[in-house]
Amino acid sequence: MNVDMKPDLHIDTHYYKVTELRSLTENTFVLSLPKSRFKFEAGQHISLSIMGDYQSREYSIYSAEEGESLEILVKEVEGGYFSPKLKHLRTGDLVEVHGSFGKFGLDEKKRDTHQHIFIASGTGIAPFHSMVKTNPGLNYHLIHGVRYLNEAYEIGEYERSRVTVCTSRDEKGDFYGRLTDYLKKTDFVKNTCFYLCGNSDMIFDAMEILKSKGFDRDSVTVEVYF
Ligand SMILES: Cc1cc2nc3c(=O)[nH]c(=O)nc-3n(C[C@H](O)[C@H](O)[C@H](O)COP(=O)(O)OP(=O)(O)OC[C@H]3O[C@@H](n4cnc5c(N)ncnc54)[C@H](O)[C@@H]3O)c2cc1C
């Protein structure tokens, strides 16, 4: 639940026609909308609905602040209500975008003084893609936990030496095992900011590991998807 979505707040609503659905794997895709005058800060998310459907869901913005399109990265959840409908959208279909929302994003005060460690499970990589594309020259390292290497979505978009892909079901990644096992084995310099995004189990486990390594809550920012 997003605390910023209080009913008494003014919420910007935009109607867009889908411009592209770019398929990344059998069940993951990038949905593109025209950016138009839509404003956001890298790391924020939108609330999306499909015209004629009463439900909405939240999605991190995948594209850069100054990008030409407004993009989201979506995984179709088997048996889910909304994500399978998104997958079946076609170019020209109308969607409703509310937002932008949230405070997940780079700690601007530490932007140039600290190392930024991005820790993502699955589509939790989306806000980090936006941050990396928005901030050329950023001192970051992305740790991405997936099951198979083909779920390291658009890995070519990042400087390869700045990414560690942890694959839990095949040995093709940089680290064979769970992201949390990689964290346990890894040392981080003192001046590090951590950003965690994805499912709650990963986030809670990762926070415990970071705490045991001496990083307090102030150095960790989180975005929980489910
Ligand atoms: C702030 C925020 C940002 C988000 N950003 C993204 C994003 O960038 N990309 C994205 O794909 N999703 C994102 N989500 C999740 C998204 O809002 C939906 O929950 C997701 O698309 C499933 O919706 P659904 O209607 O298909 O499933 P539902 O019918 O609502 O739920 C079905 C089940 O799927 C679980 N579930 C939700 N997401 C996932 C997932 N990714 N993998 C496995 N199980 C899941 C739910 O816990 C639930 O048990 C975000 C959520 C939040 C709160």
The ligand as a Gaussian input file, in Angstrom:
#p B3LYP/6-31G(d) Opt

LIG

0 1
 C        5.309000      -0.005000      -5.273000
 C        5.118000      -1.243000      -6.149000
 C        5.786000      -1.322000      -7.360000
 C        5.627000      -2.464000      -8.149000
 N        6.320000      -2.528000      -9.312000
 C        6.214000      -3.637000     -10.099000
 C        6.984000      -3.735000     -11.308000
 O        7.771000      -2.838000     -11.669000
 N        6.807000      -4.856000     -12.068000
 C        5.953000      -5.867000     -11.699000
 O        5.845000      -6.867000     -12.443000
 N        5.237000      -5.809000     -10.554000
 C        5.330000      -4.715000      -9.766000
 N        4.586000      -4.617000      -8.609000
 C        3.593000      -5.679000      -8.337000
 C        2.286000      -5.313000      -9.073000
 O        1.696000      -4.163000      -8.477000
 C        1.230000      -6.438000      -9.014000
 O        1.119000      -6.891000      -7.689000
 C        1.588000      -7.606000      -9.926000
 O        1.623000      -7.189000     -11.291000
 C        0.551000      -8.745000      -9.773000
 O       -0.715000      -8.244000     -10.043000
 P       -1.883000      -9.242000     -10.487000
 O       -3.170000      -8.494000     -10.452000
 O       -1.533000      -9.942000     -11.744000
 O       -1.883000     -10.321000      -9.326000
 P       -2.930000     -10.364000      -8.109000
 O       -4.178000     -10.993000      -8.569000
 O       -3.029000      -9.006000      -7.478000
 O       -2.094000     -11.236000      -7.069000
 C       -1.731000     -12.567000      -7.288000
 C       -0.569000     -12.960000      -6.365000
 O        0.674000     -12.627000      -7.003000
 C        1.614000     -12.134000      -6.055000
 N        2.594000     -11.318000      -6.807000
 C        2.571000      -9.989000      -7.049000
 N        3.620000      -9.627000      -7.824000
 C        4.310000     -10.752000      -8.059000
 C        5.495000     -11.030000      -8.799000
 N        6.191000     -10.052000      -9.444000
 N        5.943000     -12.313000      -8.845000
 C        5.262000     -13.303000      -8.214000
 N        4.143000     -13.105000      -7.493000
 C        3.675000     -11.841000      -7.422000
 C        0.761000     -11.399000      -5.059000
 O        1.414000     -11.355000      -3.815000
 C       -0.496000     -12.287000      -4.994000
 O       -0.317000     -13.305000      -4.035000
 C        4.752000      -3.513000      -7.763000
 C        4.079000      -3.412000      -6.542000
 C        4.253000      -2.302000      -5.738000
 C        3.531000      -2.228000      -4.407000

